[in-house]
Amino acid sequence: MSIKRRSRNGAFLIELLTVIAIFAVFAAACVRVIGIAASEMKYAERLSDAQIKTADIAECYKSGESISELSQRYADGDIRIQ
């Protein structure tokens, strides 16, 4: 009486491919989240810079500088004082 031994390589291959596919999906999700976080970080940095510049302008104006002096100080920058 001969006993046939079944090969388990097929099941192992399917399981391995399934795990690789799951890891690929999670890796894609992580890359997307990191990209969104980087863009949010740049936006927050620009917002912080704008807040600092605005506070600087307000302090200079409160100290007695005129609008024309402030315009000259920030003439080369990206801030317009009207």
PEUR-V933801 format. One record per residue. RES is the residue in three letters. SS is DSSP state (helix for helix, strand for strand, loop for the rest). Layout:
((RES/SS) (RES/SS))
This chain:
((MET/loop) (SER/loop) (ILE/loop) (LYS/loop) (ARG/loop) (ARG/loop) (SER/loop) (ARG/loop) (ASN/helix) (GLY/helix) (ALA/helix) (PHE/helix) (LEU/helix) (ILE/helix) (GLU/helix) (LEU/helix) (LEU/helix) (THR/helix) (VAL/helix) (ILE/helix) (ALA/helix) (ILE/helix) (PHE/helix) (ALA/helix) (VAL/helix) (PHE/helix) (ALA/helix) (ALA/helix) (ALA/helix) (CYS/helix) (VAL/helix) (ARG/helix) (VAL/helix) (ILE/helix) (GLY/helix) (ILE/helix) (ALA/helix) (ALA/helix) (SER/helix) (GLU/helix) (MET/helix) (LYS/helix) (TYR/helix) (ALA/helix) (GLU/helix) (ARG/helix) (LEU/helix) (SER/helix) (ASP/helix) (ALA/helix) (GLN/helix) (ILE/helix) (LYS/helix) (THR/helix) (ALA/helix) (ASP/helix) (ILE/helix) (ALA/helix) (GLU/helix) (CYS/helix) (TYR/helix) (LYS/helix) (SER/loop) (GLY/loop) (GLU/loop) (SER/loop) (ILE/helix) (SER/helix) (GLU/helix) (LEU/helix) (SER/helix) (GLN/helix) (ARG/helix) (TYR/loop) (ALA/loop) (ASP/loop) (GLY/loop) (ASP/loop) (ILE/loop) (ARG/loop) (ILE/loop) (GLN/loop))
